[in-house]
Amino acid sequence: MKLVLSQEQRELREAVRAFLNATSPLPKAREGYDPQVYARLNGELGLSGLIVPEEYGGAGAGLSELAVALEETGAALLPGPFLATAFAAIALTTPAPVSAAVPVSVSDKELMTGIAEGRVAATLDRTEVTHDGTGVSGRLAQVLSGMDADVLVVPARTGDGVRLAAVELSGPGVTRTALETLDLTRGQAEVVLDHAPARLLGPLSETGVGERLCVALAAEQLGVMRAALDAIVAYAKIRVAFGRYIGSYQGVKHKLADMHGKLEQAESIVRYAAWAADESPAELPEAAALAQAYVGRACFEVCRDHLLLYGGIGYTWEHDAHLFYKRAKADEVLLGPPRIHRARLARLLEL
């Protein structure tokens, strides 16, 4: 088990952090998705191609490296389809069972190359649609970054079973409707497919994809909670109430210590889950379930207490505290509420 970042991973973290500080500081998150920032993120750092194999133009890195990048984009509350594209890349690169193995198609190669080069912003929805030979049809209630992505990756039932399909979201037969969401920094959309043209890709792996999605989301949540805690600790050192810095009050110190303890546990869980995804697949199901069962709730609790400790200013629209609170709550339920993951963990442990 490896819970400490390597030198290369630390350098990746510093590079992503410096880039986001310069191009997407926190106040910019309110402005929403900026395609120019996304293009630079991929053109200069190649983040969207981190886990794409090298033969398709990616870095061929593991989920541990992707987790490092997602932690930093989470801390910056980066708007746009980066997490959605990471989800799509995970689905495309997770190997299917040997019994269902088929050669990588031209469509797979084109899509993965486009993602790796930053030309394609993709999103993934795991709601099954129907492929009738001419196109795909179905209704997808909540597609992450559905208004910003170029391509939708979705499981489609064909006469030969279930395969992944790629649908151009700006193409015919596709109706997108922006949804009013809690998280102001990253939207969702309802997508209705009516015989929309689709490129059939490889088979969907029945194991591994969901677990890897859980780990990726937990990495973002780790970054959100770390940034929230750093912000309130800094505020507690300068805010004076009744002639004393609020950080000197016992009630505040204890709350900050509790928040720090949650962060430390979350970091260990995320590092372990990312390591398991790369090095020990047999341990991944339990590690991924634990990641969402614990980290999702811990992230929300830290962001909630971070808002409360600001006092009255934390409730104002102009302050950034509510942005962390809303991202944390949206992420907590993105892959299902924590109770679902706790139940799955209990089953895996035969409790």
Buried (B, 14 or more C-beta within 10 A) or exposed (E): EEEEBEEEBEEBBEBBBEBBEEBBEBEBBBEBBBEEBBEBBBEEBBBBBBBBBEEBBBBBBBBBBBBBBBBBBBBBBBBBBBBBBBBBBBBBBBEBEEEBEEEBBEBBBBBBBBBBBBEBBBBBBBEEBEBEEEBBBBEBEBBBBBBBBBBBBBBBBBEEEBBBBBBBBEEEBBEBEEBEBEBBBBBBBBBBBEBBBBBBBBBBBEEBBBBBBBBBBBBBBBBBBBBBBEBBBEBBEEBEEEEEBBBEBEEBEEBBEEBEEBBEEBBEBBBBBBBBBBBEEEBBBBBBBBBBBBBBBBBBBBBBBBBBBBEEEBEEEEEBBBBBBBBBBBBBEBBBBBEBBBBBBEEBEEE
